Amino acid sequence: MGNLLQRLLIAGAAAGIVAGALGGIAIARVSRPAWPLVSYGGASAGKSSFRLDDPLLSEPKPLPVGKLRTDVLSDAVDFARDTLRQPGEKQSKSNPTPSLDTNTLDELPDSAWYTNRNYQSRMTPEQLFRGTDGARPPSKDGPWEIYEAKLQGVMPGFRIRDARGERYVIKFDPLNYPEMATGADVVSARFLYALGYNVPDNYPVRFRRDRLRLGENIRFVRQGRNVIMQEADIDYLLSKVPRYPDGAYRAMASRFVSGDILGPFQFTGTRVDDPNDVIPHERRRVLRGYYVFAEWLNHTDSRDINTLDSIQQVDGVRAVRHYLIDFGATLGSDSVKPKEVWHGHLYTIDFKWGLKELATVGVHSAEWERMRYDIMPSVGRFEASAFDPATWKPSYPNPAFDNRTIEDCFWAAKQVASFTDDDIRTVVKAGDYSDPAAADYIARVLSERRDKIRNYYFSRVLPLDRFEVQDGRLKFRDLGGSGNYRITWSVFNNAKASATPLEGADGPHLPHSPAPFLAAKISDGTHQATVYIRNGAVVGVRR
């Protein structure tokens, strides 16, 4: 307790100094003060609630882009801004602002941000195991040519070009925790791919020293001097990373994202030079709902610096595709060491917690502080017993996370809940853990965290989904509710966005009515949802 309090007080004092120092610094990314209000058929789109092409299952073809600026985002400025200034919109508890990137079914259409995958159409075990591609690890038919290296800092690494000319970033584990960070990076990338995001193609690899070949005139910084890399420098780098008993090295190879790399995006505002980026990022469900996925995977490092924009071919035109990258600080790993006990429970600088500690003179204690934690070298510190979906926190505030609504969280939670225990074991297997007990432990904790997420978020909404009309009846999938629902019907006036109740019309059967639009209100006595039907087909869902 004393160490935690000391850490918070020191961090708080440091934050004050940083705040003063950063008072005049302008962030390179600029938020728009106003934007076109984009809607896929909502009432804000005009007089009608639903358009002829609703529901949209994919976003309209993007506008082509020309040359866009390349952004470099400072890690320190990113941390200070989000911790001290907390930019972007502030969510209203009394009148929540909805996400603007959903369609009329309250789902995300496919876009340059997101692709519906496992929840929409179940992926096979092979697809879950392979992830983004899964068939293009670094070639073993020839040497891996090092063309850039990083020997400074807490974690060394380098970039290679294999015999096919493919480029990869090679990352390692901390010396005393083999497979911890690399396994977490591979496993979490595959989960996030299955959840619909654009992520790099990551592979666990094993190689021997003679696989590496040094390129010509590779320069790096040694003791403050820019020098040409020598073979001895590779040996020095490899002396700081884990090695298997047979002499092979373990690493993660991340295949380069294709296209013209622009740098990271932010979780607030828009990219002002991209004509397709018109929704403030804190109003995007794809980023708000990411909170639930991050808490499931314990991705405490889910921040701006771990994102990437790249100009690629999107629907046949040059447009920006948005990626999530760098998952070494997920599960029980904090990249360079196991996670601390406070990870997932506190911000790095957590003023509210510090004040509570001061007010209670250190007597206040949370469950996670009292727990005994076991650390497996290839797992780190990862648990489910003290995990609380309602209070989980990343390392520092995220504007999109802070603007999430229950609708955003339910959308994400139902996807997490869709992973079976076998699915989870299949994905964890891709981490190539040497110790079967480590893989079993990670899979079990993920299953337990999944169950907590499902139980918490499903209890806060009407947990029904997959609405459709069959044989004149409204059908849906009950994801874990009471099973006892009342359905009442109305005629819906699409032009005026108003409903007129139909007396005596209740139950799942569609009432006989000449009106093209009907609305079914479903309630369990506590929560409710409205389903909109046009000419016998579901076109809208509002929770």
C-alpha positions as CSV (number, residue, x, y, z in Angstrom):
1,M,0.0,0.0,0.0
2,G,2.8,2.4,0.9
3,N,4.6,1.8,-2.3
4,L,1.4,2.4,-4.3
5,L,0.7,5.6,-2.5
6,Q,4.3,6.8,-2.9
7,R,4.1,6.0,-6.6
8,L,0.8,8.0,-7.0
9,L,2.1,11.0,-5.1
10,I,5.3,11.1,-7.1
11,A,3.5,10.6,-10.4
12,G,1.0,13.3,-9.4
13,A,3.8,15.8,-8.7
14,A,5.5,14.9,-12.0
15,A,2.2,15.4,-13.8
16,G,2.0,18.9,-12.5
17,I,5.4,19.7,-13.8
18,V,4.6,18.1,-17.2
19,A,1.4,20.0,-17.4
20,G,3.1,23.3,-17.0
21,A,5.8,22.4,-19.5
22,L,3.2,21.4,-22.1
23,G,1.0,24.4,-21.6
24,G,1.9,25.9,-25.0
25,I,2.5,22.7,-27.0
26,A,0.1,22.2,-29.9
27,I,-0.9,18.7,-30.9
28,A,-0.2,18.0,-34.6
29,R,-3.6,16.4,-35.2
30,V,-6.4,19.0,-35.3
31,S,-10.0,18.3,-34.4
32,R,-12.7,19.7,-36.5
33,P,-15.1,22.1,-34.7
34,A,-17.9,21.0,-36.9
35,W,-18.5,18.0,-39.2
36,P,-21.1,16.6,-41.5
37,L,-23.5,14.5,-39.4
38,V,-23.2,11.1,-41.0
39,S,-26.1,8.7,-40.6
40,Y,-26.9,5.4,-42.2
41,G,-30.7,6.0,-42.1
42,G,-31.3,7.5,-38.7
43,A,-33.8,10.2,-38.0
44,S,-31.1,12.8,-38.4
45,A,-30.7,11.9,-42.0
46,G,-33.8,13.9,-43.1
47,K,-37.5,13.6,-42.7
48,S,-37.6,9.9,-43.2
49,S,-36.1,7.4,-40.7
50,F,-35.2,4.8,-43.2
51,R,-33.9,5.2,-46.8
52,L,-34.6,2.8,-49.6
53,D,-31.1,1.2,-49.4
54,D,-31.3,0.6,-45.6
55,P,-29.8,-1.3,-43.9
56,L,-26.4,-0.7,-45.3
57,L,-24.1,-3.6,-44.9
58,S,-21.0,-1.8,-46.1
59,E,-20.1,1.9,-46.2
60,P,-20.4,3.8,-49.5
61,K,-17.4,3.6,-51.8
62,P,-14.8,6.0,-50.4
63,L,-13.5,9.1,-52.1
64,P,-10.1,8.7,-53.6
65,V,-7.3,10.5,-51.7
66,G,-4.1,12.2,-53.1
67,K,-0.9,12.7,-51.2
68,L,-1.6,13.0,-47.4
69,R,0.7,14.2,-44.7
70,T,2.7,11.7,-42.6
71,D,2.2,12.1,-38.9
72,V,4.7,11.4,-36.1
73,L,3.0,11.2,-32.7
74,S,5.1,11.7,-29.6
75,D,4.5,9.1,-26.9
76,A,5.2,11.6,-24.2
77,V,2.9,14.2,-25.6
78,D,0.2,11.6,-26.2
79,F,0.4,10.5,-22.6
80,A,0.4,14.0,-21.2
81,R,-2.4,15.2,-23.4
82,D,-4.8,12.3,-22.7
83,T,-3.9,12.2,-19.0
84,L,-4.0,15.9,-18.2
85,R,-6.2,17.5,-20.9
86,Q,-8.5,14.7,-21.9
87,P,-9.4,16.0,-25.3
88,G,-12.5,15.4,-27.4
89,E,-16.1,15.4,-26.6
90,K,-17.3,14.6,-23.1
91,Q,-20.1,12.1,-22.9
92,S,-23.3,13.3,-21.2
93,K,-24.7,10.8,-18.7
94,S,-28.2,12.3,-18.9
95,N,-28.3,12.5,-22.7
96,P,-25.7,10.1,-24.2
97,T,-24.4,10.9,-27.7
98,P,-24.8,7.9,-29.9
99,S,-22.2,6.5,-32.3
100,L,-22.5,7.8,-35.8
101,D,-20.9,4.9,-37.8
102,T,-23.6,2.3,-37.2
103,N,-26.3,1.3,-39.7
104,T,-30.1,1.0,-39.0
105,L,-29.6,-2.5,-37.6
106,D,-27.4,-1.0,-34.8
107,E,-24.4,-2.8,-36.3
108,L,-21.2,-1.6,-38.0
109,P,-21.2,-1.8,-41.8
110,D,-18.0,-3.1,-43.4
111,S,-15.6,-0.2,-44.0
112,A,-11.9,0.9,-44.1
113,W,-12.1,0.7,-40.3
114,Y,-13.8,-2.6,-39.8
115,T,-14.9,-5.9,-41.4
116,N,-17.7,-8.1,-39.9
117,R,-16.1,-11.5,-39.3
118,N,-16.6,-14.1,-36.6
119,Y,-19.8,-12.9,-35.0
120,Q,-21.5,-12.2,-38.4
121,S,-20.3,-15.5,-39.9
122,R,-18.6,-18.1,-37.8
123,M,-14.9,-18.5,-38.6
124,T,-13.5,-22.1,-38.9
125,P,-10.8,-23.2,-36.4
126,E,-8.3,-22.9,-39.2
127,Q,-9.3,-19.3,-39.9
128,L,-9.2,-18.4,-36.2
129,F,-5.7,-19.9,-35.9
130,R,-4.4,-18.2,-39.1
131,G,-5.6,-14.7,-38.3
132,T,-4.9,-12.0,-40.9
133,D,-3.2,-14.3,-43.4
134,G,-1.3,-17.0,-41.5
135,A,0.5,-18.4,-44.5
136,R,3.3,-15.9,-45.0
137,P,5.9,-16.1,-42.2
138,P,9.5,-15.2,-43.0
139,S,10.8,-17.6,-45.6
140,K,13.2,-20.3,-44.3
141,D,14.6,-20.8,-47.8
142,G,17.3,-18.2,-47.4
143,P,18.9,-15.7,-45.0
144,W,17.0,-12.9,-43.2
145,E,18.8,-9.7,-44.1
146,I,18.8,-7.1,-41.3
147,Y,18.3,-3.6,-42.8
148,E,17.5,-1.7,-39.7
149,A,18.1,-2.3,-36.0
150,K,17.3,-0.9,-32.5
151,L,19.7,-1.8,-29.8
152,Q,19.0,1.0,-27.4
153,G,16.2,1.1,-24.9
154,V,14.7,-1.6,-22.8
155,M,13.7,-4.0,-25.7
156,P,16.0,-4.6,-28.7
157,G,14.7,-5.5,-32.2
158,F,15.4,-5.2,-35.9
159,R,13.8,-5.3,-39.3
160,I,14.5,-7.9,-41.9
161,R,13.9,-8.7,-45.5
162,D,13.5,-12.4,-46.3
163,A,14.5,-14.3,-49.4
164,R,11.1,-13.4,-51.1
165,G,11.7,-9.7,-50.4
166,E,9.0,-9.5,-47.7
167,R,9.7,-7.2,-44.9
168,Y,9.1,-7.9,-41.2
169,V,9.6,-6.3,-37.8
170,I,11.3,-8.8,-35.4
171,K,10.4,-8.4,-31.8
172,F,11.7,-10.3,-28.8
173,D,10.7,-11.1,-25.2
174,P,12.3,-9.9,-22.0
175,L,15.3,-12.1,-21.1
176,N,13.6,-13.7,-18.1
177,Y,10.2,-14.0,-19.6
178,P,10.4,-16.1,-22.8
179,E,7.3,-16.2,-25.0
180,M,5.4,-13.7,-22.8
181,A,5.3,-10.6,-25.0
182,T,5.6,-12.3,-28.3
183,G,2.9,-14.8,-27.4
184,A,0.5,-12.1,-26.3
185,D,1.2,-10.1,-29.4
186,V,0.4,-13.0,-31.7
187,V,-2.7,-14.2,-29.8
188,S,-4.3,-10.8,-29.3
189,A,-3.8,-9.9,-33.0
190,R,-5.7,-13.0,-34.0
191,F,-8.5,-12.2,-31.6
192,L,-8.8,-8.6,-32.8
193,Y,-8.8,-9.8,-36.4
194,A,-11.6,-12.2,-35.7
195,L,-13.4,-9.3,-34.0
196,G,-13.3,-7.3,-37.2
197,Y,-10.2,-5.0,-37.0
198,N,-7.4,-4.5,-39.4
199,V,-4.2,-5.8,-37.7
200,P,-0.7,-6.8,-38.9
201,D,0.1,-10.4,-39.9
202,N,2.0,-11.7,-36.9
203,Y,3.9,-15.0,-36.5
204,P,5.8,-16.6,-33.6
205,V,9.2,-17.7,-35.1
206,R,12.2,-19.7,-34.0
207,F,15.6,-19.2,-35.7
208,R,19.3,-19.7,-35.3
209,R,22.0,-17.1,-35.4
210,D,23.2,-18.2,-38.8
211,R,19.9,-17.3,-40.3
212,L,20.7,-13.6,-39.9
213,R,22.7,-11.6,-42.4
214,L,23.7,-8.0,-41.9
215,G,22.9,-5.6,-44.7
216,E,25.4,-3.1,-46.0
217,N,26.1,0.1,-44.2
218,I,23.3,-0.4,-41.6
219,R,23.6,2.5,-39.2
220,F,22.3,2.7,-35.6
221,V,23.0,4.7,-32.4
222,R,25.6,3.3,-30.0
223,Q,26.4,5.3,-26.9
224,G,25.1,8.4,-28.5
225,R,27.0,8.0,-31.7
226,N,25.7,7.1,-35.1
227,V,27.8,4.1,-36.3
228,I,27.7,1.3,-38.9
229,M,26.4,-1.9,-37.5
230,Q,28.8,-4.9,-37.1
231,E,28.3,-8.6,-36.6
232,A,29.3,-8.2,-33.0
233,D,26.3,-5.8,-32.5
234,I,23.9,-8.6,-33.6
235,D,25.6,-10.9,-31.1
236,Y,25.2,-8.2,-28.4
237,L,21.5,-7.8,-29.2
238,L,20.8,-11.5,-29.1
239,S,22.6,-11.8,-25.7
240,K,19.7,-9.7,-24.2
241,V,16.9,-12.0,-25.4
242,P,15.7,-15.5,-24.4
243,R,17.0,-18.6,-26.1
244,Y,15.7,-22.2,-26.2
245,P,17.8,-25.0,-24.8
246,D,18.6,-26.1,-28.4
247,G,20.2,-22.8,-29.2
248,A,17.3,-21.3,-31.2
249,Y,15.9,-17.8,-30.5
250,R,12.3,-17.0,-30.1
251,A,10.8,-13.9,-31.6
252,M,7.7,-12.5,-33.2
253,A,7.8,-11.6,-36.9
254,S,5.2,-8.9,-37.9
255,R,4.9,-8.6,-41.7
256,F,4.9,-5.0,-42.8
257,V,1.5,-3.3,-43.4
258,S,1.3,-2.6,-47.1
259,G,0.6,0.8,-48.7
260,D,1.8,4.3,-48.0
261,I,2.2,4.5,-44.3
262,L,0.9,7.7,-42.7
263,G,1.5,7.1,-39.0
264,P,-1.0,6.7,-36.2
265,F,-4.6,8.0,-35.9
266,Q,-6.0,9.4,-32.8
267,F,-9.0,8.4,-30.7
268,T,-10.5,11.9,-30.9
269,G,-11.3,14.3,-33.7
270,T,-10.7,13.5,-37.4
271,R,-7.9,13.5,-39.9
272,V,-8.5,16.9,-41.6
273,D,-6.8,16.0,-44.9
274,D,-8.8,12.8,-45.4
275,P,-12.2,13.5,-47.1
276,N,-13.5,10.2,-45.9
277,D,-12.7,10.8,-42.2
278,V,-15.8,12.9,-41.3
279,I,-17.0,11.3,-38.1
280,P,-15.1,12.4,-34.9
281,H,-13.3,9.3,-33.7
282,E,-14.8,9.5,-30.2
283,R,-18.2,9.1,-32.0
284,R,-17.2,5.9,-33.7
285,R,-18.5,2.6,-32.3
286,V,-15.5,0.8,-33.8
287,L,-13.3,2.7,-31.3
288,R,-15.8,3.1,-28.5
289,G,-16.6,-0.6,-28.5
290,Y,-12.9,-1.4,-28.7
291,Y,-12.9,-0.7,-24.9
292,V,-14.7,-4.0,-24.3
293,F,-12.3,-5.9,-26.5
294,A,-9.4,-4.2,-24.7
295,E,-10.6,-5.1,-21.3
296,W,-11.2,-8.7,-22.3
297,L,-7.6,-9.0,-23.6
298,N,-6.2,-6.7,-20.9
299,H,-4.8,-4.4,-23.5
300,T,-3.8,-1.6,-21.2
301,D,-1.6,-0.1,-23.9
302,S,-4.6,0.7,-26.2
303,R,-3.7,4.2,-27.2
304,D,-3.0,6.4,-30.2
305,I,0.6,5.4,-30.6
306,N,-0.4,1.8,-31.2
307,T,-2.5,2.6,-34.3
308,L,-1.6,3.0,-37.9
309,D,-3.1,4.6,-41.1
310,S,-2.0,3.4,-44.5
311,I,-3.2,4.4,-48.0
312,Q,-4.3,1.3,-49.8
313,Q,-6.8,0.2,-52.4
314,V,-10.2,0.3,-50.7
315,D,-13.1,-0.7,-53.0
316,G,-10.9,0.0,-56.0
317,V,-9.8,3.5,-55.0
318,R,-6.8,4.9,-53.0
319,A,-8.1,5.5,-49.5
320,V,-6.9,5.3,-45.9
321,R,-7.3,2.0,-44.1
322,H,-7.0,2.1,-40.3
323,Y,-5.1,-0.4,-38.3
324,L,-4.5,-1.4,-34.7
325,I,-0.9,-2.5,-34.0
326,D,1.5,-3.6,-31.2
327,F,-0.2,-6.0,-28.8
328,G,2.8,-6.9,-26.7
329,A,1.2,-5.3,-23.6
330,T,-1.9,-7.5,-23.6
331,L,-2.9,-10.5,-21.5
332,G,-0.3,-10.7,-18.6
333,S,2.5,-8.9,-20.5
334,D,3.6,-5.3,-20.2
335,S,6.0,-5.8,-23.1
336,V,9.2,-5.5,-21.1
337,K,8.0,-7.2,-17.9
338,P,4.9,-8.7,-16.4
339,K,2.0,-6.4,-15.7
340,E,1.9,-4.7,-12.3
341,V,-1.0,-5.6,-10.0
342,W,-2.6,-2.2,-10.7
343,H,-2.7,-2.6,-14.4
344,G,-6.3,-2.7,-15.6
345,H,-7.4,-1.1,-12.3
346,L,-5.7,2.3,-12.3
347,Y,-4.4,4.9,-14.8
348,T,-0.7,5.4,-14.6
349,I,-1.5,8.7,-13.0
350,D,-4.9,8.2,-11.3
351,F,-5.9,11.4,-9.4
352,K,-9.2,10.0,-8.1
353,W,-7.5,6.9,-6.6
354,G,-4.7,9.1,-5.1
355,L,-7.3,11.3,-3.4
356,K,-9.1,8.3,-2.1
357,E,-5.8,6.9,-0.7
358,L,-5.1,10.2,1.0
359,A,-8.6,10.6,2.4
360,T,-8.5,7.1,3.9
361,V,-4.8,7.5,5.0
362,G,-4.0,4.3,3.1
363,V,-6.7,2.2,4.8
364,H,-8.8,1.9,1.6
365,S,-8.0,-1.3,-0.2
366,A,-9.5,-2.9,-3.3
367,E,-9.8,-6.6,-3.9
368,W,-7.1,-6.6,-6.5
369,E,-4.6,-5.2,-3.9
370,R,-5.3,-8.0,-1.5
371,M,-5.0,-10.8,-4.0
372,R,-2.0,-13.2,-4.2
373,Y,-0.7,-13.3,-7.8
374,D,1.3,-16.1,-9.3
375,I,3.5,-15.3,-12.3
376,M,4.3,-17.8,-15.0
377,P,7.3,-16.6,-17.0
378,S,5.5,-17.1,-20.4
379,V,2.3,-15.6,-19.1
380,G,3.1,-12.7,-16.8
381,R,0.4,-11.4,-14.5
382,F,-3.1,-12.2,-15.8
383,E,-6.2,-13.1,-13.9
384,A,-10.0,-13.0,-13.9
385,S,-11.1,-13.1,-10.3
386,A,-10.5,-9.4,-9.6
387,F,-11.4,-8.3,-13.2
388,D,-14.5,-6.0,-13.2
389,P,-15.9,-5.1,-16.7
390,A,-17.5,-2.0,-15.2
391,T,-14.3,-0.4,-13.9
392,W,-11.4,-1.7,-16.0
393,K,-8.9,1.0,-17.1
394,P,-6.2,1.2,-19.7
395,S,-2.9,2.8,-18.8
396,Y,-4.3,6.3,-19.4
397,P,-7.6,7.9,-20.5
398,N,-8.9,7.2,-24.0
399,P,-11.4,9.7,-25.3
400,A,-13.3,7.1,-27.4
401,F,-13.5,4.7,-24.5
402,D,-14.8,7.5,-22.2
403,N,-17.6,8.2,-24.7
404,R,-18.9,4.7,-25.0
405,T,-22.6,4.0,-24.5
406,I,-24.2,0.8,-23.3
407,E,-25.3,0.2,-26.9
408,D,-21.6,0.3,-28.0
409,C,-20.6,-2.1,-25.2
410,F,-23.4,-4.5,-25.9
411,W,-22.4,-4.6,-29.6
412,A,-18.9,-5.6,-28.5
413,A,-19.9,-7.9,-25.6
414,K,-22.0,-10.1,-27.8
415,Q,-19.0,-10.6,-30.0
416,V,-16.8,-11.5,-27.1
417,A,-19.5,-13.9,-25.8
418,S,-19.6,-15.6,-29.2
419,F,-16.1,-17.2,-28.7
420,T,-16.5,-20.7,-27.4
421,D,-14.0,-22.3,-25.1
422,D,-12.7,-24.3,-28.1
423,D,-12.4,-21.1,-30.1
424,I,-10.3,-19.5,-27.4
425,R,-8.0,-22.5,-27.1
426,T,-7.6,-22.5,-30.8
427,V,-6.5,-18.9,-30.9
428,V,-4.2,-19.2,-27.9
429,K,-2.5,-22.2,-29.6
430,A,-1.3,-19.8,-32.3
431,G,0.9,-18.2,-29.6
432,D,3.2,-21.3,-29.8
433,Y,3.7,-21.7,-26.1
434,S,6.2,-24.3,-25.1
435,D,4.5,-25.0,-21.8
436,P,1.0,-26.5,-22.3
437,A,0.1,-25.3,-18.8
438,A,0.7,-21.7,-19.9
439,A,-1.6,-22.0,-22.9
440,D,-4.3,-23.7,-20.8
441,Y,-4.0,-21.0,-18.1
442,I,-4.3,-18.1,-20.6
443,A,-7.3,-19.8,-22.3
444,R,-9.1,-20.4,-19.0
445,V,-8.6,-16.8,-17.8
446,L,-9.9,-15.5,-21.2
447,S,-13.0,-17.7,-20.8
448,E,-13.6,-16.4,-17.3
449,R,-13.2,-12.8,-18.4
450,R,-15.5,-13.5,-21.3
451,D,-18.2,-14.8,-19.0
452,K,-17.9,-11.7,-16.8
453,I,-18.2,-9.4,-19.8
454,R,-21.3,-11.3,-21.0
455,N,-23.0,-11.3,-17.7
456,Y,-22.4,-7.6,-16.9
457,Y,-23.3,-6.1,-20.3
458,F,-26.2,-8.4,-21.1
459,S,-27.8,-7.5,-17.8
460,R,-27.9,-3.8,-18.8
461,V,-29.9,-4.2,-22.0
462,L,-32.4,-6.4,-23.6
463,P,-30.0,-9.1,-24.8
464,L,-31.7,-10.0,-28.1
465,D,-30.2,-10.1,-31.5
466,R,-30.4,-11.6,-35.0
467,F,-33.9,-10.3,-35.6
468,E,-35.7,-11.7,-38.7
469,V,-39.2,-12.4,-40.0
470,Q,-40.0,-16.0,-40.8
471,D,-43.4,-17.4,-41.7
472,G,-45.1,-14.3,-40.6
473,R,-43.4,-14.3,-37.1
474,L,-40.7,-12.0,-35.7
475,K,-37.9,-14.2,-34.5
476,F,-34.7,-13.4,-32.7
477,R,-31.9,-15.0,-30.7
478,D,-32.0,-14.7,-27.0
479,L,-28.4,-14.2,-25.9
480,G,-29.0,-14.7,-22.2
481,G,-32.1,-12.8,-21.1
482,S,-35.1,-13.9,-19.0
483,G,-36.8,-15.6,-22.0
484,N,-40.0,-13.8,-20.9
485,Y,-40.8,-11.0,-23.3
486,R,-43.8,-8.9,-24.3
487,I,-44.1,-7.8,-27.9
488,T,-46.5,-5.0,-28.9
489,W,-47.0,-3.6,-32.4
490,S,-47.5,-0.2,-34.0
491,V,-47.8,1.2,-37.5
492,F,-44.7,3.2,-38.2
493,N,-44.9,6.4,-40.3
494,N,-41.5,6.6,-41.9
495,A,-42.0,10.2,-43.2
496,K,-42.8,11.6,-39.8
497,A,-40.8,9.1,-37.7
498,S,-43.9,8.4,-35.6
499,A,-45.7,5.3,-34.4
500,T,-49.4,4.6,-33.9
501,P,-50.1,1.6,-31.6
502,L,-52.3,-1.2,-33.0
503,E,-54.8,-2.2,-30.4
504,G,-54.8,-5.9,-29.6
505,A,-51.7,-6.6,-31.7
506,D,-49.2,-8.4,-29.5
507,G,-47.1,-11.5,-29.6
508,P,-44.5,-12.6,-32.2
509,H,-47.0,-12.8,-35.2
510,L,-46.9,-9.8,-37.6
511,P,-50.3,-8.1,-37.5
512,H,-52.3,-7.7,-40.7
513,S,-51.9,-4.2,-41.9
514,P,-51.7,-2.5,-45.3
515,A,-49.0,-0.1,-43.9
516,P,-45.5,-0.8,-45.4
517,F,-43.8,-0.2,-42.0
518,L,-44.4,-1.8,-38.7
519,A,-42.7,-1.4,-35.4
520,A,-42.4,-4.1,-32.7
521,K,-41.6,-3.0,-29.2
522,I,-40.1,-5.9,-27.2
523,S,-39.8,-5.6,-23.4
524,D,-38.8,-7.8,-20.5
525,G,-40.3,-5.3,-17.9
526,T,-36.9,-3.6,-17.4
527,H,-35.3,-3.1,-20.8
528,Q,-36.8,-2.8,-24.2
529,A,-35.9,-2.7,-27.9
530,T,-37.8,-1.6,-31.0
531,V,-37.6,-3.6,-34.3
532,Y,-38.7,-1.9,-37.5
533,I,-40.1,-4.0,-40.4
534,R,-40.6,-2.8,-43.9
535,N,-42.7,-5.0,-46.2
536,G,-42.0,-8.1,-44.1
537,A,-38.2,-7.6,-43.7
538,V,-36.3,-6.2,-40.7
539,V,-34.7,-2.9,-41.5
540,G,-34.0,-1.3,-38.2
541,V,-33.2,-2.0,-34.5
542,R,-33.1,0.6,-31.7
543,R,-32.1,-0.3,-28.2
